[in-house]
Amino acid sequence: ANVLKYETNRLKLVKLKHNDYINETLRKNNINTDSNSKDFNCEIFNENFEKAFDDYYDVAIKEFDEEIVKLWNKTVNKNDLVYILGDLALNYSSIYDVNDLISRLNGNKVLVIGNHDRYILQNKKFDKSLFLEIVDYKEIKYNNKYIVMSHYPIAGFNKQDNGGIHLYGHIHSNKLKHEIPHAYNVGMDVNNYRPVDINNFIKLDNLCDIKTDRHSNI
């Protein structure tokens, strides 16, 4: 599966444009694209167009992955502790590529398992040693804040009424059907495609005067 086919907004990180790639590929293969010409063959055109369409995503995902590595390493130092809140990879076939990409990311990494991670974790060739820890759920205390981390957003999380904050992924936007007080989406789609310093969420939470019981009907 290629995530760019479903998350087309991520193509903004890819310099190679879809139409440019398809047109160039058709030109290189001497495929007539003029439907008004006498020698235009619709079947040949469609076959080559569909192949070029799919091939584009194979090329684009590699460029996208490299951009993610660059942004990550500009943000994270080698000795930083990083919590990855799930859906690390959607590439289930090339596990060596997954291992290579993870090994190039700065920081000491903890994986909080997401729904897509089950598949790579079942692969015996997946290098689990790249992580300090692989867990379903994580709670820590940091800077006088109780922090609850999971892949899925939790409407009522531990210490929610007593100085706790919740960090989650899974949702590819900041829009939840019901607002969850003291909960923040750490997904890359809403954070400029890079990890966020946990202190930023703590500062934001300290600025927000939100009463949890206001949403007791969730």
Disulfide bonds with the S-S distance in Angstrom:
none
